[in-house]
Amino acid sequence: MNSFFAELKRRNVVRVAVAYVVVAWVILQFIDVIQDPLNLPGWFQTVTIVFLGIGFPIVLIFSWAFEVTPEGVKKTKDVDKSKSATHGTGRKINKLIAVGFVLALGFIAYDKMVDPTPGGGDGEVVREASIAVLPFTDLSAAGDQEYFGDGIAEEILNVLAKIPDLKVTGRTSSFKFKGQNEDLREIGKQLNVAHVLEGSIRKDGNRIRITVQLIAADDGFHLWSETYDRELVDIFEIQDQIAQAVAAALKIQLVGGAEYYFNQETFNPEAYSLYLRGRELVRERGGENLTNAVTLFKAAGDLDPEFVSAWSALARSLSLLPGYSRETIDSLVIGREAVAAADRALALEPNNAEAYSAKGYALAKVLWDFSKGGEATLRAAELAPNDAEIANFVGDYFTLVMDLESALYWETKALELDPLFEVNYRDLASIYERMGDIQTAIKLDRQGLALDEKNRFSITNLIWHLIVAGENVEAKKYLEEFKNTPGVNPAIVAGYSFDLAYREGRHEEAMEYLAEVEQLYIEGKNFPSFIFLNYLDFQNFDKAAYWFEVAYESRDPSLTFAIEGLLPEMFSESPAMAAAFDKPEFKILFEIVRRNLEKNAAWMARNE
């Protein structure tokens, strides 16, 4: 037996086996890295594993039966042992194994440290000071206290989000688990948090019992719990007391002494109910939803003029509305209304982060006051650094002014705080597009779309990035599915059809789509800034300049999106474009963008 093992060693069979396993592992890691960027089918890796498995015994048999000699490959039995070159071959195999191990370590390092896509995965490190607040369960016999339970959970979340050293999962992601009997450890894993707060409410006559529990997400152990029994004299006073008590307890448990600030809510049940319904509509986005949210917040503010959150939420919905509505609206008037609502909230509460955030968005995106918009946005970030929605708004501002390093930071943070909110994937994908990493953008689009396969905004984002990547076949597939969706704006379909036709050299067909896009503007179904971009793609600068002027004169709310990253000097050979870009509001923006483009170049060079 010893002589057999000695012969295995002499013939390098053991070395070949080790080398084969190492090289096979490196091949599989390489396939794992390229599978998404190259859109390889899911079965490709499985087939590779099967072939590598079949090849293993064949290679071992070959290494036993044959030997590599200076004269070529010969059967081992025909080689004189005194002239055998197996020792030299063994050294070469050892070098191959060493190289394989180096590559293996490289892939491990890449997997742990270099993957640019945020949002985690099982290998992401969970911060100890992190928590998700789940909606409270209504255990009342009548089942009519759901809105109260939601309000308690949201108020606690808002309080905790203001603690600088505490990571708090955004409301959208936490509330995804509403009504689901999901294992809390699995929730912690999906949201990448170390702690989960859950609770329940039970109403009995004029008394209410509220139970709150803090749970370690890794093992499901209860770290702290409390039960509150109160007379149902004023539910909002009860909510205030509980939210403050829970926040104080969590402060001790998680961040040891960090200050927190509690915002007084309304004591009007009807106003609060309207407010909660409006918040849901804002999170769903869309022109109709935002219009209805505006109505609800205004009604809540009328019922309680000192309801701070109603005014700040009204400012947020108004600031978003021009960018989502496909109806003919006066964005200048709406932008001013948004600023007025934010100022009203700030008059009641000078440090209201949501009001600053909405004001900054309205000023920069809608009213084109980029300096003041930036000041308000940064103040919001300072007041609530761990609020997912505010982080998203901050990222939007930095994208507008082409500060890609800051935009990447804030949009990544928004996604980490609210990993189940598709808007965060969409906005972060746009950052990677501007950085030139279109494959990561597509990967993020797919992740966002997986959360909501019917979300038309995620679908159109993916279609555009597929077109940019030259993956036209798949772009056409998604576009065909998209245009058959009820309620789809035909201008979007025509615009992407133009892009596909133009990029594939079907210029006559492209011009037909462009004529359709222009006609849809006349019918009130399209933004002129989109037509500007289409003509810019076509390099028809005179037409592009004309539609830029139309967009400018009509206060097109999408014009800021259309000019992101553009500068007048890019069109120095077109007098029409130079004249169109010569606008007093945009001169400040262009100066900011110039500085940030220089900063981007240095930053990206350091990170290559």
C-alpha positions in Angstrom: 0.0 0.0 0.0 2.9 2.4 0.9 4.5 1.7 -2.5 1.1 2.6 -4.2 0.9 6.0 -2.5 4.6 6.6 -3.2 3.9 5.9 -6.9 0.9 8.3 -6.8 3.2 10.9 -5.4 5.9 10.2 -7.9 3.5 10.4 -10.8 2.2 13.8 -9.5 -1.3 12.5 -9.2 -1.9 14.2 -5.8 -0.4 17.5 -7.1 -2.6 17.3 -10.2 -5.7 16.6 -8.0 -5.0 19.7 -5.8 -4.2 21.9 -8.9 -7.4 20.7 -10.6 -9.5 21.6 -7.5 -7.9 25.0 -7.1 -8.2 25.9 -10.8 -11.8 24.7 -10.9 -12.7 26.8 -8.0 -11.1 29.9 -9.6 -13.1 29.2 -12.8 -16.4 29.0 -10.9 -15.6 32.3 -9.1 -14.8 33.9 -12.4 -18.1 32.8 -13.8 -19.9 34.1 -10.8 -18.3 37.5 -11.3 -19.1 37.7 -15.1 -22.5 36.0 -15.0 -24.6 39.2 -14.4 -22.6 41.6 -16.6 -22.7 39.2 -19.5 -26.3 38.1 -18.8 -25.3 34.4 -18.8 -28.3 32.1 -18.3 -28.8 30.6 -14.8 -27.9 27.1 -16.0 -24.5 28.1 -17.3 -22.8 27.7 -13.9 -24.5 24.4 -13.2 -23.3 23.0 -16.6 -19.8 24.2 -15.8 -19.8 22.4 -12.4 -21.0 19.1 -14.1 -18.2 19.3 -16.8 -15.6 20.1 -14.1 -16.9 17.1 -12.0 -16.7 14.8 -15.0 -13.2 16.1 -15.9 -11.7 15.4 -12.5 -11.4 11.6 -12.6 -10.4 11.8 -16.3 -7.5 14.1 -15.4 -6.4 11.9 -12.5 -6.4 8.8 -14.8 -4.4 10.7 -17.4 -1.8 11.8 -14.8 -1.4 8.2 -13.7 -1.2 6.7 -17.1 0.8 9.3 -19.0 3.9 11.4 -18.3 5.1 14.6 -20.0 8.7 14.2 -21.2 11.0 16.4 -23.3 10.0 14.2 -26.3 6.3 14.7 -25.7 3.5 12.8 -23.8 4.3 9.1 -23.3 2.7 6.3 -21.4 4.3 6.1 -17.9 5.1 2.4 -18.2 7.2 3.2 -21.3 9.4 5.8 -19.5 12.6 4.8 -17.8 12.3 5.9 -14.1 15.9 6.9 -14.1 15.1 9.4 -16.9 11.7 10.5 -15.7 10.9 14.2 -15.6 8.1 13.9 -13.0 10.2 15.9 -10.5 10.4 18.9 -12.8 6.8 18.6 -13.8 5.9 18.5 -10.1 7.6 21.9 -9.5 5.6 23.4 -12.4 2.4 22.0 -10.9 3.4 23.5 -7.5 3.7 26.9 -9.2 0.3 26.5 -10.8 -1.2 25.7 -7.4 0.4 28.8 -5.9 -0.9 31.0 -8.7 -4.3 29.4 -8.2 -4.3 30.2 -4.5 -3.3 33.8 -5.2 -6.2 34.1 -7.7 -8.5 32.5 -5.1 -7.5 35.0 -2.5 -8.0 37.8 -5.0 -11.6 36.7 -5.7 -12.3 36.4 -2.0 -11.0 40.0 -1.5 -13.1 41.2 -4.4 -16.3 39.5 -3.1 -15.8 41.0 0.4 -14.6 44.5 -0.4 -14.9 45.6 -4.0 -18.5 44.7 -5.0 -20.0 48.1 -5.9 -23.6 47.2 -5.4 -24.9 48.2 -2.0 -27.9 46.8 -0.2 -26.0 43.9 1.3 -26.4 40.3 0.9 -25.7 37.7 3.5 -22.0 38.7 3.8 -22.6 42.4 4.7 -21.6 43.3 8.2 -24.5 44.2 10.4 -24.0 47.3 12.6 -24.8 46.7 16.3 -26.5 50.1 16.6 -29.2 49.4 14.0 -32.9 48.7 14.3 -36.1 48.2 12.3 -39.5 49.4 13.7 -42.3 47.1 12.6 -46.0 48.3 12.4 -47.8 47.5 15.6 -50.4 44.7 15.4 -54.0 45.5 16.2 -55.3 42.9 18.6 -58.5 44.8 19.4 -61.7 42.8 19.1 -63.2 45.3 16.6 -59.9 45.5 14.7 -60.3 49.2 14.2 -57.1 50.5 15.7 -54.7 49.7 12.9 -54.1 53.4 12.0 -53.2 54.0 15.7 -50.7 51.2 15.7 -49.1 52.5 12.4 -48.9 55.9 13.9 -47.1 54.7 17.0 -44.6 52.8 15.0 -43.9 55.6 12.6 -43.5 58.2 15.4 -41.0 55.9 17.2 -39.2 55.5 13.9 -39.1 59.3 13.3 -37.6 59.8 16.8 -34.9 57.2 16.4 -33.9 58.4 13.0 -32.7 61.6 14.6 -30.1 59.8 16.7 -26.8 60.3 14.8 -25.2 57.0 15.8 -28.2 54.7 15.2 -29.1 53.2 11.8 -32.9 53.0 11.5 -34.5 51.1 8.6 -36.8 53.3 6.6 -40.5 53.1 7.0 -41.2 51.7 3.6 -39.0 48.6 4.2 -40.1 48.0 7.7 -43.8 48.3 6.8 -43.3 45.7 4.0 -43.8 43.1 6.7 -47.2 44.4 7.8 -49.7 41.6 8.3 -47.0 38.9 7.6 -46.1 36.3 10.2 -42.4 36.5 9.2 -39.7 35.2 11.5 -38.0 38.2 13.2 -34.6 36.8 12.5 -35.4 36.6 8.8 -36.7 40.2 8.9 -33.4 41.3 10.6 -31.4 39.5 7.9 -33.4 41.1 5.0 -33.2 44.6 6.5 -29.6 44.1 7.7 -30.2 45.3 11.2 -29.2 43.9 14.6 -32.5 44.7 16.4 -36.2 44.6 15.7 -38.8 46.5 17.6 -42.4 45.1 17.4 -45.5 45.8 19.4 -49.2 45.3 19.7 -52.3 47.3 20.7 -55.5 46.0 22.3 -58.5 48.2 23.1 -61.1 47.2 25.7 -63.8 49.8 26.3 -62.1 52.9 27.5 -58.8 51.3 28.2 -55.9 50.5 25.8 -53.0 48.1 26.3 -49.8 48.6 24.3 -47.0 46.0 24.5 -43.5 46.8 23.0 -40.6 44.4 22.6 -37.0 44.9 21.6 -35.6 41.7 20.0 -32.1 40.7 18.9 -32.3 39.8 15.3 -29.5 37.3 15.2 -31.1 34.8 17.7 -34.6 36.1 18.4 -34.0 36.8 22.1 -36.0 39.5 23.9 -33.7 42.2 25.1 -36.3 44.5 26.6 -40.1 44.7 26.8 -42.7 46.9 28.4 -46.5 47.0 28.7 -48.4 50.2 28.9 -52.0 50.3 30.3 -53.7 53.7 29.8 -57.2 55.2 29.9 -58.2 56.1 26.3 -58.7 59.8 27.1 -56.6 61.1 24.3 -54.9 58.6 22.1 -52.3 61.0 20.8 -51.2 62.0 24.3 -50.8 58.3 25.0 -48.8 57.9 21.7 -46.6 60.8 22.7 -45.8 59.3 26.1 -45.1 55.8 24.7 -42.9 57.1 21.9 -40.8 59.1 24.2 -40.5 56.3 26.7 -39.5 53.8 24.0 -37.0 56.1 22.4 -35.4 56.8 25.8 -35.1 53.0 26.5 -33.7 52.3 23.1 -31.2 55.1 23.5 -29.9 53.4 26.6 -29.9 49.9 25.0 -28.3 50.9 21.7 -26.3 54.1 21.7 -25.8 54.9 25.3 -26.7 58.5 25.9 -27.3 60.0 22.5 -29.7 62.8 22.5 -33.1 62.6 20.8 -35.7 65.1 19.9 -39.5 64.4 20.0 -41.9 66.2 17.7 -45.3 67.0 19.2 -48.0 65.5 17.0 -51.6 66.5 16.4 -54.3 65.7 19.0 -57.0 65.6 16.3 -57.8 62.0 15.3 -59.3 62.9 12.0 -56.4 65.1 11.0 -54.0 62.3 11.9 -55.9 59.7 9.9 -55.8 62.0 6.8 -52.1 62.5 7.3 -51.4 58.7 7.5 -53.4 58.1 4.3 -51.5 60.9 2.6 -48.1 59.4 3.6 -49.0 56.1 1.9 -49.8 57.9 -1.3 -46.5 59.9 -1.3 -44.5 56.7 -1.0 -46.3 55.1 -4.0 -45.3 58.2 -6.1 -47.1 58.9 -9.4 -49.0 62.1 -10.4 -52.5 61.0 -9.3 -51.2 59.7 -5.9 -49.3 62.9 -5.2 -52.3 65.0 -6.2 -54.5 63.1 -3.8 -51.9 63.3 -1.1 -51.8 67.1 -1.4 -55.6 67.2 -0.9 -55.3 65.0 2.2 -52.5 67.0 3.8 -54.2 70.3 3.2 -57.4 68.9 4.8 -55.3 67.7 7.8 -53.7 71.2 8.1 -57.1 72.9 8.0 -58.3 70.6 10.8 -55.3 71.4 12.9 -53.3 74.5 11.8 -50.4 73.6 14.2 -50.0 70.0 12.9 -46.3 70.3 11.9 -46.0 67.0 10.0 -49.1 67.8 7.9 -47.4 70.9 6.6 -44.0 69.3 6.0 -45.6 66.3 4.3 -47.6 68.8 2.1 -44.3 70.5 1.1 -42.8 67.1 0.2 -45.7 66.0 -2.0 -46.0 69.4 -3.7 -42.2 69.4 -4.4 -42.4 66.0 -6.0 -45.7 66.6 -8.0 -44.3 68.5 -11.0 -41.8 65.8 -11.8 -44.5 63.0 -11.8 -47.6 64.7 -13.1 -48.4 64.3 -16.8 -51.2 66.8 -16.6 -50.7 70.5 -17.6 -49.7 72.2 -14.3 -48.1 75.4 -13.3 -44.9 74.2 -11.7 -43.9 77.7 -10.7 -47.1 78.1 -8.6 -46.7 74.6 -7.2 -43.1 75.1 -6.3 -43.9 78.3 -4.4 -46.7 76.5 -2.6 -44.2 73.8 -1.6 -41.8 76.4 -0.2 -44.7 78.2 1.6 -45.8 74.9 3.2 -42.3 74.1 4.3 -41.9 77.6 5.8 -45.1 77.1 7.7 -43.8 73.9 9.2 -40.5 75.6 10.1 -42.3 78.4 11.8 -43.9 75.9 14.1 -40.8 73.8 14.4 -37.5 75.4 13.3 -35.6 72.2 13.2 -38.0 70.1 11.1 -35.8 68.1 8.8 -38.5 67.0 6.4 -39.6 70.6 5.8 -36.0 71.6 5.0 -35.6 68.6 2.7 -38.8 69.4 0.8 -38.0 73.1 0.6 -34.5 72.3 -0.8 -36.0 70.0 -3.4 -38.6 72.5 -4.5 -36.1 75.4 -4.7 -33.5 73.4 -6.7 -35.6 71.1 -8.9 -38.8 73.2 -9.4 -37.9 76.9 -8.9 -34.3 76.6 -10.1 -32.8 78.4 -7.2 -29.8 76.1 -6.9 -27.8 77.8 -4.2 -30.7 78.2 -1.7 -31.9 74.7 -2.6 -28.5 73.3 -1.7 -28.4 75.2 1.6 -31.8 73.8 2.7 -31.0 70.3 1.5 -27.7 70.2 3.5 -29.5 71.5 6.6 -32.0 68.6 6.3 -29.1 66.2 6.1 -27.5 67.7 9.2 -30.8 67.4 11.2 -31.7 63.9 10.2 -28.6 62.0 8.8 -30.3 58.6 9.2 -33.7 59.4 7.6 -33.9 57.3 4.4 -36.3 59.6 2.6 -34.1 62.7 3.3 -31.0 60.8 2.3 -32.7 60.1 -1.0 -33.5 63.8 -1.5 -30.0 64.8 -0.6 -28.7 62.4 -3.2 -31.1 63.9 -5.8 -29.6 67.3 -5.2 -26.0 66.2 -5.6 -26.9 64.3 -8.8 -28.4 67.5 -10.2 -25.2 69.5 -9.5 -23.0 66.5 -10.7 -21.3 65.9 -7.4 -21.1 62.2 -8.0 -19.0 61.3 -5.0 -21.6 62.9 -2.6 -24.5 61.6 -4.6 -23.2 58.1 -4.4 -22.7 58.4 -0.7 -26.3 59.6 0.0 -28.1 57.4 -2.4 -26.2 54.4 -1.1 -27.1 55.4 2.4 -30.8 55.8 1.4 -30.7 52.2 0.0 -29.0 50.8 3.1 -31.6 52.5 5.3 -34.6 51.5 3.2 -33.5 48.4 1.2 -37.0 47.4 0.1 -38.0 50.7 -1.4 -37.6 50.5 -5.2 -37.1 54.3 -5.6 -33.7 54.0 -3.9 -32.5 51.4 -6.4 -33.7 53.5 -9.3 -31.9 56.6 -8.1 -28.7 54.8 -7.3 -28.7 53.2 -10.7 -28.8 56.7 -12.3 -25.6 57.6 -10.3 -23.8 54.6 -11.7 -24.9 55.4 -15.2 -23.4 58.9 -14.9 -20.2 57.3 -13.5 -20.0 55.1 -16.7 -20.7 51.9 -14.9 -23.8 50.9 -16.9 -23.7 47.2 -15.8 -24.0 48.1 -12.1 -26.9 50.4 -13.1 -28.7 47.6 -14.8 -28.1 45.3 -11.9 -29.6 47.8 -9.5 -32.6 48.3 -11.9 -33.2 44.6 -11.8 -33.1 44.5 -8.0 -35.5 47.3 -7.7 -37.8 45.8 -10.3 -37.8 42.5 -8.4 -39.4 44.4 -5.5 -42.3 45.5 -7.7 -42.4 44.0 -11.1 -45.2 46.3 -12.3 -43.6 49.5 -11.2 -43.5 51.6 -14.5 -40.7 53.9 -13.2 -38.4 51.0 -12.5 -39.2 49.4 -15.9 -38.5 52.6 -17.9 -35.2 53.1 -16.0 -34.2 49.6 -16.9 -35.2 50.1 -20.6 -33.1 53.2 -20.8 -30.0 51.7 -19.3 -30.3 48.6 -21.5 -30.5 51.0 -24.5 -27.4 52.8 -23.3 -25.6 49.5 -22.9 -26.5 48.5 -26.4 -28.6 45.6 -25.2 -31.3 46.4 -27.6 -33.0 43.0 -27.9 -33.8 42.9 -24.2 -34.7 46.6 -24.2 -37.3 45.9 -27.0 -38.7 43.0 -25.0 -39.3 45.2 -22.0 -40.7 48.0 -24.1 -43.2 45.7 -25.8 -44.4 44.6 -22.4 -44.5 48.1 -21.1 -46.5 49.6 -23.9 -49.3 47.1 -23.3 -49.6 48.1 -19.6 -52.8 50.0 -18.8 -52.4 53.8 -18.2 -49.0 54.0 -19.9 -48.0 57.4 -21.3 -47.6 56.9 -25.1 -45.0 59.7 -25.1 -42.6 57.5 -23.1 -43.1 54.6 -25.5 -42.5 56.8 -28.5 -39.5 58.4 -26.9 -37.8 55.0 -26.2 -38.8 53.7 -29.6 -37.0 56.7 -31.1 -33.9 56.0 -29.1 -33.8 52.4 -30.2 -34.5 53.2 -33.9 -31.8 55.9 -34.0 -29.1 53.9 -32.2 -29.8 51.0 -34.6 -29.4 53.3 -37.7 -33.1 53.2 -38.6 -33.2 57.0 -39.0 -36.3 57.3 -41.1 -38.3 55.3 -38.6 -36.7 57.3 -35.8 -37.9 60.6 -37.3 -41.5 59.1 -37.4 -41.3 58.4 -33.7 -40.0 61.9 -33.1 -42.9 63.4 -35.0 -45.2 61.3 -32.8 -43.4 62.6 -29.7 -43.9 66.2 -30.8 -47.6 65.6 -31.6 -48.1 64.2 -28.1 -46.7 67.4 -26.6 -49.4 69.3 -28.6 -52.0 67.0 -27.0 -50.6 67.7 -23.5 -49.1 64.3 -23.0 -45.4 65.0 -23.1 -42.7 67.3 -21.6 -40.8 69.5 -24.1 -37.6 68.7 -22.2 -37.9 65.1 -23.4 -38.2 66.3 -27.0 -35.1 68.4 -26.4 -33.2 65.3 -25.4 -34.4 63.4 -28.4 -33.2 66.1 -30.8 -29.9 66.3 -28.9 -29.4 62.5 -29.4 -30.1 63.2 -33.1 -27.5 66.0 -33.0 -30.0 68.4 -34.5 -28.9 71.3 -32.3 -31.3 73.9 -33.9 -34.3 71.8 -33.1 -32.9 70.9 -29.7 -32.4 74.6 -28.9 -36.0 75.3 -29.9 -37.5 72.7 -27.6 -35.1 73.8 -24.8 -36.6 77.3 -25.1 -40.1 75.8 -25.1 -39.3 73.8 -21.9 -37.8 76.9 -20.3 -40.7 79.2 -21.1 -43.3 76.6 -19.8 -41.3 76.0 -16.7 -41.0 72.3 -17.6 -40.4 70.5 -14.3 -38.3 67.9 -16.0 -35.8 70.4 -17.5 -33.4 70.0 -14.5 -33.3 66.3 -15.2 -32.7 66.9 -18.9 -29.6 69.1 -18.4 -27.9 67.1 -15.7 -24.2 67.2 -16.6 -24.6 69.4 -19.6 -22.7 72.6 -20.0 -22.9 75.4 -22.7 -19.3 74.9 -23.8 -20.3 71.4 -25.0 -22.2 73.0 -27.8 -19.7 75.8 -28.8 -20.3 75.1 -32.5 -24.0 75.7 -32.2 -25.1 79.4 -31.7 -28.7 78.3 -31.1 -27.7 76.0 -28.2 -25.4 78.6 -26.8 -28.2 81.2 -26.8 -30.7 78.6 -25.3 -28.3 77.8 -22.4 -27.7 81.5 -21.7 -30.3 81.7 -18.9 -29.7 83.6 -15.7 -31.1 80.8 -13.4 -28.8 78.2 -15.0 -25.6 80.2 -14.9 -25.3 79.5 -11.2 -26.0 75.8 -11.8 -23.4 75.6 -14.5 -20.7 77.1 -12.3 -21.5 74.5 -9.6 -21.4 71.7 -12.2 -18.1 72.8 -13.6 -16.5 72.7 -10.1 -18.0 69.3 -9.5 -16.9 67.8 -12.8 -13.3 68.6 -11.9 -13.8 67.1 -8.5 -15.4 64.0 -10.1 -12.4 63.5 -12.4 -10.0 63.5 -9.5 -12.2 61.3 -7.4 -12.7 58.7 -10.1 -9.0 58.7 -10.9 -8.2 57.9 -7.3 -10.7 55.0 -7.3 -9.7 53.4 -10.6 
